[in-house]
Amino acid sequence: MKKLLILAALLFSASNLFAQIEEYTVRRIEVEPSFGMGRGADIAVELRNNVSAYWDVGVRAGINSVGSLVDVVADYNFARPNKQVLFYVGAGVGIGDIDETDYTEGPNGSSATFTKLHVMPRAGVELFQHVRLTLSLNTYNFSSIYPIVSLGIVFGGGRKNSSAKESGWLSRGYM
């Protein structure tokens, strides 16, 4: 019985330690235009909904050297309250219209556009709540994998200011 009471006390005290971690809230919507380099230039715009301080989901549309694409994306943010560096991992899944040229018919070749599955695991770092540096691995129909390093600027998002909440700004819809 004594061991059971000690175990219960330890579990209760451990749960109290986690309760002491300061939770913070983030602004709901953020937009990120980005420019990347890999197998060519990659230009994209991403609209994300911050579900919590840890998770965000969104839509990404982009144009790269292979064609255009639209993905559904999700990221897990390793949240660190009061820090200016935030690491994240995530993935995107969608479709891409890929331009392919067949040079077997001559030097000019014949061009065709195909719709293919696009998969994009990614990892990165967000600095000062507004600058994102991302490494993503892109594949179309799992036929070849190529990396892209991109730099994005985030508008919106970020942690909510607690003083704004206390003054009523959030309740009026300004933030």
C-alpha positions as CSV (number, residue, x, y, z in Angstrom):
1,M,0.0,0.0,0.0
2,K,2.9,2.3,0.9
3,K,4.4,1.9,-2.6
4,L,1.1,2.6,-4.3
5,L,0.7,5.9,-2.3
6,I,4.3,6.9,-3.2
7,L,3.6,6.1,-6.9
8,A,0.4,8.1,-6.9
9,A,2.2,11.1,-5.2
10,L,4.9,11.0,-7.8
11,L,2.4,10.9,-10.7
12,F,0.4,13.8,-9.2
13,S,3.5,15.9,-8.7
14,A,4.7,15.2,-12.3
15,S,1.3,16.3,-13.6
16,N,1.7,19.5,-11.6
17,L,5.0,20.2,-13.2
18,F,3.4,20.2,-16.7
19,A,0.6,22.4,-15.4
20,Q,3.3,25.1,-14.6
21,I,4.4,25.4,-18.3
22,E,3.2,28.7,-19.6
23,E,0.7,28.3,-22.4
24,Y,0.4,31.0,-24.9
25,T,-2.0,31.6,-27.8
26,V,-1.2,32.5,-31.4
27,R,-3.0,34.6,-33.9
28,R,-5.3,32.5,-36.0
29,I,-4.4,33.3,-39.6
30,E,-1.1,33.8,-41.4
31,V,0.0,34.3,-45.0
32,E,3.5,33.4,-46.3
33,P,4.8,34.3,-49.7
34,S,8.1,32.5,-50.3
35,F,10.9,32.1,-52.9
36,G,13.0,29.0,-53.1
37,M,15.7,27.4,-55.1
38,G,16.2,23.7,-55.9
39,R,15.9,22.2,-59.4
40,G,15.0,25.7,-60.4
41,A,13.1,28.6,-59.0
42,D,10.1,28.0,-56.7
43,I,7.6,30.7,-55.9
44,A,4.7,30.0,-53.6
45,V,2.0,31.5,-51.4
46,E,0.7,29.7,-48.3
47,L,-2.4,30.5,-46.2
48,R,-2.3,28.8,-42.8
49,N,-4.7,28.5,-39.9
50,N,-3.0,28.2,-36.5
51,V,-5.1,25.5,-34.8
52,S,-3.0,25.9,-31.6
53,A,0.4,27.1,-30.6
54,Y,1.7,23.7,-31.9
55,W,-0.3,22.8,-35.0
56,D,-1.2,24.7,-38.2
57,V,-3.0,23.6,-41.4
58,G,-3.3,25.4,-44.7
59,V,-3.2,25.6,-48.4
60,R,-0.1,26.2,-50.5
61,A,-0.1,27.3,-54.2
62,G,3.1,27.6,-56.2
63,I,4.9,27.7,-59.5
64,N,8.2,26.1,-60.0
65,S,10.5,25.0,-62.9
66,V,8.4,21.9,-63.5
67,G,4.9,23.3,-63.4
68,S,2.3,24.6,-61.0
69,L,0.9,22.9,-57.8
70,V,-1.6,23.2,-55.0
71,D,-1.1,21.4,-51.7
72,V,-2.8,20.9,-48.4
73,V,-0.1,21.5,-45.7
74,A,0.2,20.8,-42.0
75,D,3.0,21.6,-39.6
76,Y,3.9,20.8,-36.1
77,N,5.6,23.7,-34.3
78,F,8.0,22.9,-31.5
79,A,6.7,25.9,-29.5
80,R,9.0,27.7,-27.2
81,P,7.3,30.5,-25.3
82,N,9.2,33.8,-25.2
83,K,11.8,32.6,-27.7
84,Q,12.5,34.2,-31.1
85,V,13.4,30.9,-32.8
86,L,10.8,28.2,-33.6
87,F,11.5,24.9,-35.2
88,Y,8.8,23.0,-37.2
89,V,8.3,19.9,-39.3
90,G,5.4,19.2,-41.6
91,A,4.2,17.9,-45.0
92,G,2.2,18.9,-48.0
93,V,0.1,16.7,-50.2
94,G,-1.6,17.8,-53.4
95,I,-1.6,17.8,-57.2
96,G,0.7,19.4,-59.7
97,D,0.3,20.2,-63.4
98,I,3.7,19.1,-64.7
99,D,5.0,20.2,-68.1
100,E,7.0,17.4,-69.8
101,T,8.9,17.5,-73.1
102,D,9.6,14.4,-75.1
103,Y,12.8,14.9,-77.2
104,T,12.6,11.5,-78.9
105,E,10.7,13.0,-81.8
106,G,13.4,15.6,-82.6
107,P,15.4,18.5,-81.2
108,N,12.3,20.6,-80.4
109,G,10.4,17.7,-78.9
110,S,6.7,17.6,-78.1
111,S,5.4,19.1,-74.9
112,A,2.5,17.8,-72.8
113,T,1.0,18.6,-69.4
114,F,0.2,15.9,-66.9
115,T,-1.5,16.1,-63.5
116,K,0.5,14.2,-60.9
117,L,0.4,13.6,-57.1
118,H,2.8,16.0,-55.3
119,V,4.2,15.0,-51.8
120,M,6.4,17.4,-49.9
121,P,7.8,16.6,-46.4
122,R,9.5,19.6,-44.9
123,A,11.3,21.0,-41.9
124,G,12.4,24.5,-41.0
125,V,12.9,27.3,-38.6
126,E,10.9,30.5,-38.0
127,L,12.9,33.5,-36.8
128,F,11.4,36.5,-35.0
129,Q,7.8,35.2,-35.8
130,H,8.1,36.5,-39.4
131,V,10.9,34.9,-41.3
132,R,10.7,31.2,-42.3
133,L,13.6,29.2,-43.7
134,T,12.4,25.8,-45.0
135,L,14.0,22.7,-46.5
136,S,11.4,20.6,-48.4
137,L,11.8,17.3,-50.4
138,N,9.5,17.4,-53.4
139,T,8.3,14.4,-55.4
140,Y,5.7,14.0,-58.2
141,N,4.2,10.5,-58.3
142,F,7.2,9.3,-56.2
143,S,9.3,9.1,-59.4
144,S,12.1,11.4,-58.3
145,I,12.9,13.5,-55.2
146,Y,14.5,16.9,-55.3
147,P,15.1,19.3,-52.4
148,I,14.1,23.0,-52.3
149,V,15.4,25.6,-49.8
150,S,13.0,28.5,-49.5
151,L,12.8,31.8,-47.7
152,G,9.4,33.1,-46.7
153,I,8.0,36.2,-45.0
154,V,5.0,35.6,-42.6
155,F,2.2,38.2,-42.3
156,G,-0.1,37.6,-39.3
157,G,0.4,34.7,-37.0
158,G,2.8,35.1,-34.1
159,R,2.0,35.1,-30.4
160,K,-0.9,37.3,-29.2
161,N,0.1,40.2,-27.0
162,S,-1.3,39.6,-23.5
163,S,-1.6,43.3,-22.8
164,A,-3.9,43.7,-25.9
165,K,-6.1,41.0,-24.5
166,E,-6.4,42.7,-21.2
167,S,-7.2,46.0,-22.8
168,G,-10.0,44.5,-24.8
169,W,-8.5,44.8,-28.3
170,L,-9.0,41.1,-29.0
171,S,-12.6,41.2,-27.9
172,R,-13.2,44.0,-30.4
173,G,-11.7,42.0,-33.3
174,Y,-8.7,44.2,-33.9
175,M,-6.1,41.3,-33.4
